[in-house]
Amino acid sequence: MKEKVILEIRAGAGGEEASLFARDLFRMYSKFCQKKNWKLKVLDCHYSDLNGIKKIVFEVEGENAFSQLKYEGGVHRVQRIPITEKSGRIHTSTASVVVLPKPKKAEIKINPNELKIETYKASGPGGQYVNKRMTAIRITHLPTGIVVTSQTERSLFQNKENALSILEAKLLEKQKREELEKIQTQRKSQIGSSERAEKIRTYNFPQNRITDHRIKKSWHNLEDVLEGDLDKIIKSLQKANL
């Protein structure tokens, strides 16, 4: 069954190296989507000074896309020598991944009167403006305070559509989280736990090892995984029935 999912990757602890790691994660998921013949569309992206990624939001559509990508939600940790490190020391940095099912039509209704819409100039790597016109958009959902942005398209209309897609997914996540809390306040769920303090996976470059801490299992094909070979990891997580 074809499923639509929205992913958000955000650089965490580690400064510029965290942004470079976030870029690597996005590349990994892009390669994975290519292998699956899934469609990928970038909805929003904010770059760092060294062409890393501070935050990126993208939509994926494909056969069983959410059923497989839902395991990627959480904090990812990398251990390696950054290109910014002159003394050769190994650094630890993090990036967080949020996985949201895209709402179906009529599943989430947004009142236009409850939106604050602002426009600004889109920026690229290093913060330079890439568009002289005010095509980037910021939408604030006043009842919840949720803020979303989009600046990847040249059209203000298209950026608005992208931002609304992100907002709908975040509102659906909020709704599901509140429903789960009512049923069982102590229950932990992959959906609706966007504020994840615990790491789910470590990418250790010196030892060519990737470890998923939820199932306490490691693989020694780090390069292949970063090229999009995620099937073995996802199948192991599915088998564990997390």
CORJO-V863951 format. One record per pair of residues at least 12 apart in sequence whose C-alpha atoms are under 10 Angstrom apart, sorted by the first residue. I is the first residue (numbers start at 1). J is the second residue. D is the distance in whole Angstrom. If there is no record, write none. Layout:
# CORJO-V863951
i = (I & I)
j = (J & J)
d = (D & D)
This chain:
# CORJO-V863951
i = (1 & 1 & 1 & 1 & 1 & 2 & 2 & 2 & 2 & 2 & 2 & 2 & 3 & 3 & 3 & 3 & 3 & 3 & 3 & 3 & 3 & 3 & 3 & 3 & 4 & 4 & 4 & 4 & 4 & 4 & 4 & 4 & 4 & 4 & 4 & 4 & 4 & 4 & 4 & 4 & 4 & 5 & 5 & 5 & 5 & 5 & 5 & 5 & 5 & 5 & 5 & 5 & 5 & 5 & 5 & 5 & 5 & 5 & 5 & 6 & 6 & 6 & 6 & 6 & 6 & 6 & 6 & 6 & 6 & 6 & 6 & 6 & 6 & 6 & 6 & 6 & 6 & 6 & 6 & 6 & 7 & 7 & 7 & 7 & 7 & 7 & 7 & 7 & 7 & 7 & 7 & 7 & 7 & 7 & 7 & 7 & 7 & 7 & 7 & 7 & 7 & 7 & 8 & 8 & 8 & 8 & 8 & 8 & 8 & 8 & 8 & 8 & 8 & 8 & 8 & 8 & 8 & 8 & 8 & 9 & 9 & 9 & 9 & 9 & 9 & 9 & 9 & 9 & 9 & 9 & 9 & 9 & 9 & 9 & 9 & 9 & 9 & 9 & 9 & 9 & 10 & 10 & 10 & 10 & 10 & 10 & 10 & 10 & 10 & 10 & 10 & 10 & 10 & 10 & 10 & 10 & 11 & 11 & 11 & 11 & 11 & 11 & 11 & 11 & 11 & 11 & 11 & 11 & 11 & 11 & 12 & 12 & 12 & 12 & 12 & 12 & 12 & 12 & 12 & 13 & 13 & 13 & 13 & 13 & 13 & 14 & 14 & 14 & 14 & 14 & 14 & 14 & 15 & 15 & 15 & 15 & 16 & 16 & 16 & 16 & 16 & 16 & 16 & 16 & 16 & 16 & 16 & 17 & 17 & 17 & 17 & 17 & 17 & 17 & 17 & 17 & 17 & 17 & 17 & 17 & 17 & 17 & 17 & 18 & 18 & 18 & 18 & 18 & 18 & 18 & 18 & 18 & 18 & 18 & 18 & 18 & 19 & 19 & 19 & 19 & 19 & 19 & 19 & 19 & 19 & 19 & 19 & 19 & 19 & 20 & 20 & 20 & 20 & 20 & 20 & 20 & 20 & 20 & 20 & 20 & 21 & 21 & 21 & 21 & 21 & 21 & 21 & 21 & 21 & 21 & 21 & 21 & 22 & 22 & 22 & 22 & 22 & 22 & 22 & 22 & 22 & 22 & 22 & 22 & 23 & 23 & 23 & 23 & 23 & 23 & 23 & 23 & 23 & 24 & 24 & 24 & 24 & 25 & 25 & 25 & 25 & 25 & 25 & 25 & 25 & 25 & 26 & 26 & 26 & 26 & 26 & 26 & 26 & 26 & 27 & 27 & 27 & 28 & 28 & 28 & 28 & 28 & 28 & 28 & 28 & 29 & 29 & 29 & 29 & 29 & 29 & 29 & 29 & 29 & 30 & 30 & 30 & 30 & 30 & 31 & 31 & 31 & 31 & 31 & 31 & 32 & 32 & 32 & 32 & 32 & 32 & 32 & 33 & 33 & 33 & 33 & 33 & 34 & 35 & 35 & 35 & 35 & 36 & 36 & 36 & 36 & 36 & 37 & 37 & 37 & 38 & 38 & 38 & 38 & 38 & 38 & 39 & 39 & 39 & 39 & 39 & 39 & 40 & 40 & 40 & 40 & 40 & 41 & 41 & 41 & 41 & 41 & 41 & 41 & 42 & 42 & 42 & 42 & 42 & 42 & 42 & 42 & 42 & 42 & 43 & 43 & 43 & 43 & 43 & 43 & 43 & 43 & 43 & 43 & 43 & 43 & 43 & 43 & 43 & 43 & 43 & 43 & 44 & 44 & 44 & 44 & 44 & 44 & 44 & 44 & 44 & 44 & 44 & 44 & 44 & 44 & 44 & 44 & 45 & 45 & 45 & 45 & 45 & 45 & 45 & 45 & 45 & 45 & 46 & 46 & 46 & 46 & 46 & 46 & 46 & 46 & 46 & 46 & 47 & 47 & 47 & 47 & 47 & 47 & 48 & 48 & 48 & 48 & 49 & 49 & 49 & 49 & 49 & 50 & 50 & 50 & 51 & 51 & 51 & 51 & 52 & 52 & 53 & 54 & 55 & 55 & 55 & 56 & 56 & 57 & 57 & 57 & 57 & 57 & 57 & 57 & 57 & 57 & 58 & 58 & 59 & 59 & 59 & 59 & 59 & 59 & 59 & 60 & 60 & 61 & 65 & 66 & 66 & 66 & 66 & 67 & 67 & 67 & 68 & 68 & 68 & 68 & 68 & 68 & 69 & 69 & 69 & 69 & 69 & 69 & 70 & 70 & 70 & 70 & 70 & 70 & 70 & 70 & 71 & 71 & 71 & 71 & 71 & 71 & 71 & 71 & 71 & 71 & 71 & 72 & 72 & 72 & 72 & 72 & 72 & 72 & 72 & 73 & 73 & 73 & 73 & 73 & 73 & 73 & 73 & 73 & 73 & 73 & 73 & 73 & 74 & 74 & 74 & 74 & 74 & 74 & 74 & 74 & 74 & 74 & 74 & 74 & 74 & 74 & 74 & 75 & 75 & 75 & 75 & 75 & 75 & 75 & 75 & 75 & 75 & 75 & 75 & 75 & 75 & 76 & 76 & 76 & 76 & 76 & 76 & 76 & 76 & 76 & 76 & 76 & 76 & 77 & 77 & 77 & 77 & 77 & 77 & 77 & 77 & 77 & 77 & 77 & 77 & 77 & 78 & 78 & 78 & 78 & 78 & 78 & 78 & 78 & 78 & 78 & 78 & 78 & 79 & 79 & 79 & 79 & 79 & 79 & 79 & 79 & 79 & 79 & 79 & 80 & 80 & 80 & 80 & 80 & 80 & 80 & 80 & 81 & 81 & 90 & 90 & 90 & 92 & 92 & 92 & 93 & 93 & 94 & 94 & 94 & 94 & 95 & 96 & 96 & 96 & 96 & 96 & 96 & 97 & 97 & 97 & 98 & 98 & 98 & 98 & 98 & 98 & 98 & 99 & 99 & 99 & 99 & 99 & 99 & 99 & 99 & 100 & 100 & 100 & 100 & 100 & 100 & 100 & 100 & 100 & 100 & 100 & 101 & 101 & 101 & 101 & 101 & 101 & 102 & 102 & 102 & 102 & 102 & 102 & 102 & 102 & 103 & 103 & 103 & 103 & 103 & 103 & 103 & 103 & 104 & 104 & 104 & 107 & 107 & 108 & 108 & 108 & 108 & 108 & 108 & 109 & 109 & 109 & 110 & 110 & 110 & 110 & 110 & 111 & 112 & 113 & 113 & 114 & 114 & 114 & 114 & 114 & 115 & 115 & 115 & 115 & 115 & 115 & 115 & 115 & 115 & 116 & 116 & 116 & 116 & 116 & 116 & 117 & 117 & 117 & 117 & 117 & 117 & 117 & 117 & 117 & 118 & 118 & 118 & 118 & 118 & 118 & 118 & 118 & 119 & 119 & 119 & 119 & 119 & 119 & 119 & 119 & 119 & 119 & 119 & 119 & 119 & 120 & 120 & 120 & 120 & 120 & 120 & 120 & 120 & 120 & 121 & 121 & 121 & 121 & 121 & 121 & 122 & 122 & 122 & 122 & 122 & 122 & 122 & 122 & 122 & 123 & 123 & 123 & 124 & 124 & 130 & 130 & 131 & 131 & 131 & 133 & 133 & 133 & 134 & 134 & 134 & 134 & 135 & 135 & 135 & 135 & 135 & 135 & 135 & 135 & 135 & 135 & 135 & 136 & 136 & 136 & 136 & 136 & 136 & 136 & 136 & 136 & 136 & 136 & 136 & 136 & 137 & 137 & 137 & 137 & 137 & 137 & 137 & 137 & 137 & 137 & 137 & 137 & 138 & 138 & 138 & 138 & 138 & 138 & 139 & 139 & 139 & 139 & 140 & 140 & 141 & 141 & 141 & 144 & 144 & 146 & 146 & 146 & 147 & 147 & 147 & 147 & 148 & 148 & 148 & 148 & 148 & 148 & 148 & 148 & 149 & 149 & 149 & 149 & 149 & 150 & 150 & 150 & 150 & 151 & 170 & 170 & 172 & 172 & 173 & 173 & 173 & 173 & 174 & 174 & 174 & 174 & 175 & 176 & 176 & 176 & 177 & 177 & 177 & 177 & 177 & 177 & 178 & 179 & 180 & 189 & 190 & 198 & 198 & 199 & 199 & 199 & 200 & 200 & 200 & 200 & 200 & 201 & 201 & 201 & 201 & 201 & 201 & 202 & 203 & 203 & 203 & 203 & 203 & 203 & 204 & 204 & 205 & 205 & 205 & 207 & 207 & 208 & 208 & 208 & 208 & 209 & 209 & 209 & 209 & 210 & 210 & 210 & 210 & 210 & 211 & 212 & 212 & 212 & 214 & 214 & 214 & 215 & 215 & 215 & 215 & 215 & 215 & 217 & 217 & 217 & 218 & 219 & 219)
j = (62 & 63 & 64 & 65 & 67 & 38 & 61 & 62 & 63 & 64 & 65 & 66 & 38 & 60 & 61 & 62 & 63 & 64 & 65 & 66 & 67 & 101 & 102 & 104 & 38 & 39 & 40 & 59 & 60 & 61 & 62 & 63 & 64 & 65 & 66 & 67 & 100 & 101 & 102 & 103 & 104 & 40 & 58 & 59 & 60 & 61 & 62 & 64 & 65 & 66 & 67 & 69 & 70 & 99 & 100 & 101 & 102 & 103 & 169 & 40 & 41 & 42 & 43 & 57 & 58 & 59 & 60 & 61 & 66 & 69 & 98 & 99 & 100 & 101 & 102 & 103 & 165 & 166 & 169 & 170 & 26 & 29 & 42 & 43 & 56 & 57 & 58 & 59 & 60 & 66 & 69 & 70 & 72 & 73 & 97 & 98 & 99 & 100 & 101 & 102 & 166 & 169 & 26 & 43 & 44 & 45 & 55 & 56 & 57 & 58 & 59 & 73 & 96 & 97 & 98 & 99 & 100 & 166 & 194 & 21 & 22 & 23 & 25 & 26 & 45 & 53 & 54 & 55 & 56 & 57 & 58 & 73 & 74 & 75 & 76 & 95 & 96 & 97 & 98 & 99 & 22 & 23 & 25 & 45 & 46 & 53 & 54 & 55 & 56 & 57 & 75 & 94 & 95 & 96 & 97 & 98 & 23 & 48 & 52 & 53 & 54 & 55 & 56 & 75 & 76 & 93 & 94 & 95 & 96 & 97 & 54 & 55 & 75 & 76 & 77 & 93 & 94 & 95 & 96 & 77 & 92 & 93 & 94 & 95 & 96 & 78 & 82 & 91 & 92 & 93 & 94 & 95 & 48 & 54 & 93 & 94 & 48 & 49 & 50 & 51 & 52 & 53 & 54 & 82 & 83 & 84 & 93 & 48 & 50 & 52 & 53 & 78 & 80 & 81 & 82 & 83 & 84 & 85 & 91 & 92 & 93 & 94 & 95 & 48 & 52 & 53 & 54 & 77 & 78 & 82 & 91 & 92 & 93 & 94 & 95 & 96 & 46 & 47 & 48 & 49 & 50 & 51 & 52 & 53 & 54 & 55 & 93 & 94 & 95 & 47 & 48 & 50 & 51 & 52 & 53 & 54 & 82 & 83 & 93 & 95 & 52 & 53 & 54 & 76 & 77 & 78 & 79 & 82 & 93 & 94 & 95 & 203 & 52 & 53 & 54 & 55 & 56 & 76 & 78 & 93 & 94 & 95 & 96 & 97 & 47 & 48 & 51 & 52 & 53 & 54 & 55 & 56 & 95 & 52 & 53 & 226 & 227 & 53 & 76 & 95 & 96 & 97 & 225 & 226 & 227 & 228 & 53 & 55 & 56 & 57 & 58 & 97 & 226 & 228 & 226 & 227 & 228 & 223 & 224 & 225 & 226 & 227 & 228 & 229 & 230 & 60 & 69 & 72 & 225 & 226 & 227 & 228 & 229 & 230 & 58 & 60 & 226 & 227 & 228 & 225 & 226 & 227 & 228 & 229 & 230 & 225 & 226 & 227 & 228 & 229 & 230 & 231 & 60 & 61 & 62 & 65 & 228 & 228 & 227 & 228 & 229 & 230 & 62 & 63 & 64 & 65 & 228 & 61 & 62 & 63 & 60 & 61 & 62 & 63 & 64 & 65 & 59 & 60 & 61 & 62 & 63 & 65 & 58 & 59 & 60 & 61 & 62 & 57 & 58 & 59 & 60 & 61 & 152 & 162 & 56 & 57 & 58 & 59 & 60 & 150 & 151 & 152 & 153 & 162 & 56 & 57 & 58 & 59 & 149 & 150 & 151 & 152 & 153 & 158 & 159 & 160 & 161 & 162 & 163 & 164 & 165 & 166 & 56 & 57 & 58 & 59 & 136 & 137 & 148 & 149 & 150 & 151 & 152 & 153 & 159 & 162 & 163 & 166 & 57 & 58 & 122 & 123 & 124 & 125 & 149 & 150 & 151 & 152 & 122 & 123 & 124 & 125 & 126 & 127 & 149 & 150 & 151 & 152 & 123 & 124 & 125 & 126 & 127 & 128 & 124 & 125 & 126 & 127 & 124 & 125 & 126 & 127 & 128 & 84 & 125 & 126 & 124 & 125 & 126 & 127 & 125 & 126 & 125 & 95 & 95 & 96 & 97 & 97 & 150 & 97 & 98 & 99 & 148 & 149 & 150 & 162 & 163 & 166 & 162 & 166 & 99 & 100 & 101 & 102 & 162 & 165 & 166 & 101 & 102 & 102 & 101 & 99 & 100 & 101 & 102 & 101 & 234 & 238 & 230 & 231 & 234 & 235 & 237 & 238 & 98 & 99 & 100 & 101 & 230 & 234 & 97 & 98 & 99 & 100 & 101 & 190 & 191 & 234 & 97 & 98 & 99 & 190 & 191 & 200 & 233 & 234 & 237 & 238 & 242 & 96 & 97 & 98 & 99 & 190 & 200 & 201 & 234 & 96 & 97 & 98 & 99 & 100 & 190 & 191 & 192 & 193 & 194 & 196 & 199 & 200 & 95 & 96 & 97 & 98 & 99 & 190 & 193 & 194 & 195 & 196 & 197 & 198 & 199 & 200 & 201 & 94 & 95 & 96 & 97 & 98 & 194 & 195 & 196 & 197 & 198 & 199 & 200 & 201 & 202 & 93 & 94 & 95 & 96 & 97 & 198 & 199 & 200 & 201 & 202 & 203 & 212 & 92 & 93 & 94 & 95 & 96 & 199 & 200 & 201 & 202 & 203 & 204 & 210 & 211 & 90 & 91 & 92 & 93 & 94 & 95 & 201 & 202 & 203 & 204 & 205 & 210 & 91 & 92 & 93 & 94 & 202 & 203 & 204 & 205 & 206 & 207 & 209 & 92 & 93 & 203 & 204 & 205 & 206 & 207 & 208 & 205 & 206 & 204 & 205 & 206 & 202 & 203 & 204 & 202 & 203 & 199 & 201 & 202 & 203 & 199 & 194 & 195 & 196 & 197 & 199 & 200 & 194 & 195 & 196 & 190 & 191 & 192 & 193 & 194 & 195 & 196 & 169 & 170 & 173 & 190 & 191 & 192 & 193 & 194 & 166 & 168 & 169 & 170 & 171 & 172 & 173 & 190 & 191 & 192 & 194 & 168 & 169 & 170 & 172 & 173 & 191 & 165 & 166 & 167 & 168 & 169 & 170 & 172 & 173 & 165 & 166 & 168 & 169 & 170 & 171 & 172 & 173 & 168 & 169 & 172 & 168 & 172 & 167 & 168 & 169 & 171 & 172 & 175 & 168 & 171 & 172 & 141 & 164 & 167 & 168 & 171 & 141 & 141 & 141 & 142 & 140 & 141 & 142 & 143 & 144 & 138 & 139 & 140 & 141 & 142 & 143 & 145 & 146 & 147 & 138 & 139 & 140 & 141 & 142 & 147 & 137 & 138 & 139 & 140 & 141 & 147 & 148 & 149 & 160 & 134 & 135 & 136 & 137 & 138 & 139 & 140 & 149 & 133 & 134 & 135 & 136 & 137 & 138 & 139 & 149 & 150 & 151 & 156 & 159 & 160 & 132 & 133 & 134 & 135 & 136 & 137 & 138 & 151 & 156 & 133 & 134 & 135 & 136 & 137 & 151 & 134 & 135 & 136 & 137 & 150 & 151 & 152 & 153 & 154 & 136 & 151 & 152 & 151 & 152 & 151 & 154 & 151 & 153 & 154 & 154 & 155 & 156 & 151 & 154 & 155 & 156 & 150 & 151 & 152 & 153 & 154 & 155 & 156 & 157 & 158 & 159 & 160 & 149 & 150 & 151 & 152 & 153 & 154 & 155 & 156 & 157 & 158 & 159 & 160 & 163 & 149 & 150 & 151 & 152 & 156 & 157 & 158 & 159 & 160 & 161 & 162 & 163 & 150 & 151 & 159 & 160 & 163 & 164 & 160 & 163 & 164 & 167 & 163 & 167 & 164 & 167 & 171 & 171 & 174 & 167 & 170 & 171 & 163 & 166 & 167 & 170 & 160 & 162 & 163 & 164 & 165 & 166 & 167 & 170 & 162 & 163 & 164 & 166 & 167 & 162 & 163 & 164 & 166 & 163 & 192 & 194 & 191 & 192 & 191 & 192 & 193 & 194 & 191 & 192 & 193 & 194 & 192 & 189 & 191 & 192 & 189 & 190 & 191 & 192 & 193 & 194 & 192 & 192 & 192 & 242 & 242 & 213 & 214 & 212 & 213 & 214 & 212 & 213 & 214 & 215 & 216 & 213 & 214 & 215 & 216 & 217 & 218 & 218 & 218 & 219 & 222 & 223 & 225 & 226 & 220 & 222 & 220 & 222 & 223 & 220 & 222 & 220 & 221 & 222 & 223 & 221 & 222 & 223 & 225 & 222 & 223 & 225 & 226 & 233 & 233 & 233 & 236 & 237 & 237 & 240 & 242 & 233 & 236 & 237 & 239 & 240 & 242 & 233 & 236 & 237 & 233 & 232 & 233)
d = (8 & 5 & 6 & 9 & 10 & 9 & 7 & 5 & 4 & 6 & 7 & 9 & 10 & 8 & 6 & 6 & 6 & 6 & 5 & 6 & 8 & 8 & 8 & 10 & 10 & 9 & 10 & 7 & 6 & 4 & 7 & 9 & 9 & 7 & 7 & 10 & 9 & 6 & 5 & 8 & 9 & 10 & 8 & 6 & 5 & 6 & 9 & 10 & 7 & 6 & 9 & 8 & 9 & 7 & 6 & 4 & 5 & 9 & 9 & 10 & 9 & 10 & 9 & 7 & 6 & 4 & 6 & 9 & 9 & 10 & 8 & 6 & 5 & 6 & 6 & 10 & 9 & 7 & 7 & 9 & 10 & 10 & 10 & 10 & 8 & 6 & 5 & 6 & 8 & 10 & 9 & 9 & 9 & 9 & 7 & 6 & 5 & 6 & 9 & 10 & 9 & 10 & 9 & 10 & 9 & 10 & 7 & 6 & 4 & 7 & 9 & 9 & 8 & 6 & 5 & 7 & 8 & 9 & 10 & 10 & 6 & 9 & 8 & 7 & 9 & 8 & 8 & 6 & 5 & 7 & 9 & 9 & 10 & 10 & 10 & 7 & 6 & 5 & 7 & 9 & 6 & 9 & 10 & 10 & 10 & 8 & 6 & 4 & 7 & 9 & 10 & 9 & 6 & 5 & 7 & 9 & 9 & 10 & 9 & 7 & 5 & 6 & 9 & 10 & 10 & 9 & 7 & 4 & 7 & 9 & 8 & 10 & 9 & 9 & 9 & 7 & 5 & 5 & 6 & 9 & 8 & 5 & 5 & 7 & 10 & 10 & 10 & 8 & 7 & 5 & 7 & 9 & 10 & 9 & 8 & 9 & 7 & 8 & 7 & 9 & 7 & 9 & 9 & 9 & 10 & 8 & 9 & 10 & 9 & 8 & 10 & 9 & 10 & 9 & 6 & 8 & 7 & 9 & 9 & 9 & 7 & 9 & 10 & 10 & 8 & 8 & 8 & 9 & 8 & 9 & 10 & 9 & 5 & 6 & 6 & 10 & 10 & 8 & 7 & 9 & 9 & 8 & 5 & 5 & 5 & 8 & 9 & 9 & 8 & 10 & 8 & 8 & 8 & 4 & 6 & 8 & 9 & 9 & 10 & 10 & 8 & 8 & 10 & 9 & 9 & 7 & 10 & 10 & 8 & 8 & 7 & 10 & 7 & 6 & 7 & 8 & 8 & 9 & 10 & 10 & 8 & 6 & 8 & 9 & 9 & 10 & 8 & 6 & 5 & 8 & 9 & 9 & 10 & 9 & 9 & 7 & 9 & 10 & 9 & 9 & 10 & 9 & 10 & 7 & 10 & 9 & 9 & 10 & 8 & 9 & 9 & 10 & 9 & 10 & 8 & 8 & 8 & 10 & 9 & 7 & 5 & 5 & 5 & 8 & 9 & 10 & 9 & 10 & 10 & 8 & 8 & 6 & 9 & 9 & 10 & 9 & 10 & 9 & 7 & 10 & 8 & 6 & 5 & 8 & 10 & 9 & 9 & 7 & 4 & 6 & 7 & 9 & 8 & 9 & 8 & 9 & 8 & 8 & 10 & 8 & 8 & 10 & 8 & 8 & 10 & 9 & 10 & 9 & 7 & 9 & 7 & 6 & 5 & 7 & 10 & 8 & 8 & 6 & 5 & 6 & 10 & 10 & 7 & 6 & 5 & 7 & 9 & 9 & 5 & 5 & 7 & 9 & 10 & 10 & 8 & 6 & 4 & 6 & 9 & 9 & 10 & 7 & 9 & 9 & 8 & 5 & 5 & 7 & 9 & 6 & 8 & 6 & 8 & 9 & 8 & 10 & 9 & 5 & 7 & 10 & 9 & 8 & 6 & 5 & 7 & 10 & 9 & 10 & 9 & 7 & 4 & 6 & 6 & 9 & 8 & 8 & 8 & 9 & 6 & 9 & 10 & 9 & 9 & 10 & 9 & 7 & 7 & 7 & 9 & 8 & 7 & 8 & 10 & 9 & 10 & 9 & 8 & 9 & 8 & 6 & 5 & 7 & 7 & 10 & 8 & 6 & 6 & 7 & 9 & 6 & 4 & 7 & 10 & 10 & 7 & 7 & 9 & 5 & 7 & 10 & 8 & 9 & 9 & 9 & 9 & 10 & 10 & 10 & 10 & 10 & 9 & 10 & 10 & 9 & 9 & 10 & 10 & 8 & 9 & 9 & 10 & 9 & 10 & 8 & 9 & 9 & 9 & 10 & 9 & 9 & 9 & 8 & 8 & 7 & 9 & 10 & 10 & 9 & 10 & 9 & 7 & 8 & 9 & 8 & 10 & 7 & 9 & 10 & 10 & 8 & 10 & 9 & 6 & 8 & 9 & 7 & 8 & 9 & 10 & 10 & 8 & 8 & 10 & 9 & 9 & 7 & 7 & 8 & 8 & 9 & 7 & 8 & 7 & 9 & 8 & 9 & 9 & 8 & 5 & 5 & 5 & 9 & 7 & 8 & 10 & 8 & 8 & 9 & 10 & 8 & 9 & 6 & 5 & 6 & 9 & 8 & 8 & 7 & 8 & 6 & 8 & 7 & 7 & 6 & 8 & 7 & 6 & 4 & 6 & 9 & 10 & 9 & 6 & 7 & 6 & 4 & 6 & 7 & 9 & 9 & 6 & 5 & 6 & 7 & 9 & 6 & 6 & 5 & 6 & 8 & 9 & 7 & 6 & 4 & 7 & 9 & 7 & 8 & 6 & 5 & 6 & 8 & 10 & 10 & 10 & 8 & 6 & 5 & 6 & 8 & 9 & 6 & 5 & 6 & 8 & 9 & 6 & 5 & 7 & 9 & 7 & 6 & 5 & 6 & 8 & 9 & 10 & 7 & 9 & 8 & 6 & 5 & 6 & 9 & 10 & 8 & 8 & 10 & 9 & 8 & 10 & 10 & 9 & 10 & 10 & 8 & 10 & 9 & 10 & 9 & 9 & 9 & 8 & 9 & 9 & 10 & 8 & 10 & 9 & 9 & 9 & 9 & 8 & 6 & 9 & 9 & 9 & 10 & 9 & 9 & 8 & 9 & 10 & 8 & 9 & 10 & 6 & 7 & 10 & 8 & 7 & 10 & 7 & 8 & 9 & 10 & 7 & 9 & 8 & 8 & 9 & 8 & 8 & 10 & 7 & 5 & 9 & 8 & 9 & 8 & 10 & 7 & 6 & 9 & 9 & 7 & 9 & 9 & 10 & 10 & 9 & 8 & 10 & 6 & 8 & 7 & 7 & 9 & 8 & 9 & 10 & 9 & 9 & 9 & 8 & 9 & 9 & 9 & 9 & 9 & 8 & 6 & 5 & 7 & 10 & 10 & 6 & 6 & 5 & 6 & 9 & 10 & 10 & 10 & 8 & 6 & 5 & 7 & 7 & 9 & 7 & 6 & 5 & 7 & 9 & 10 & 10 & 10 & 9 & 10 & 10 & 8 & 6 & 5 & 6 & 9 & 9 & 10 & 6 & 6 & 6 & 4 & 6 & 9 & 9 & 10 & 10 & 8 & 10 & 10 & 10 & 8 & 5 & 6 & 5 & 6 & 8 & 9 & 10 & 6 & 5 & 6 & 6 & 8 & 8 & 7 & 7 & 5 & 9 & 9 & 5 & 8 & 9 & 9 & 9 & 8 & 9 & 9 & 9 & 10 & 10 & 10 & 10 & 8 & 9 & 10 & 9 & 10 & 9 & 9 & 8 & 9 & 7 & 9 & 8 & 6 & 6 & 4 & 8 & 9 & 7 & 9 & 7 & 6 & 4 & 8 & 8 & 8 & 8 & 6 & 10 & 10 & 6 & 8 & 10 & 6 & 6 & 6 & 10 & 7 & 9 & 10 & 6 & 6 & 10 & 9 & 7 & 7 & 9 & 9 & 8 & 7 & 10 & 8 & 7 & 8 & 8 & 10 & 9 & 10 & 8 & 9 & 9 & 9 & 8 & 8 & 8 & 9 & 10 & 8 & 10 & 10 & 9 & 6 & 8 & 9 & 7 & 6 & 9 & 8 & 6 & 9 & 8 & 9 & 6 & 5 & 9 & 9 & 9 & 9 & 10 & 10 & 9 & 7 & 5 & 9 & 9 & 9 & 6 & 9 & 10 & 9 & 10 & 8 & 7 & 8 & 10 & 7 & 5 & 8 & 10 & 8 & 10 & 9 & 9 & 9 & 9 & 10 & 9 & 7 & 9 & 6 & 5 & 6 & 9 & 10 & 6 & 8 & 10 & 9 & 10 & 10 & 9 & 10 & 10 & 7 & 10 & 10 & 9 & 10 & 8 & 10 & 7 & 9 & 8 & 9 & 6 & 7 & 5 & 8 & 7 & 6 & 9 & 10 & 6 & 10 & 8 & 10 & 10 & 9 & 8 & 10 & 9 & 8 & 9 & 8 & 10 & 8 & 7 & 10 & 7 & 9 & 9 & 9 & 10 & 9 & 9 & 8)
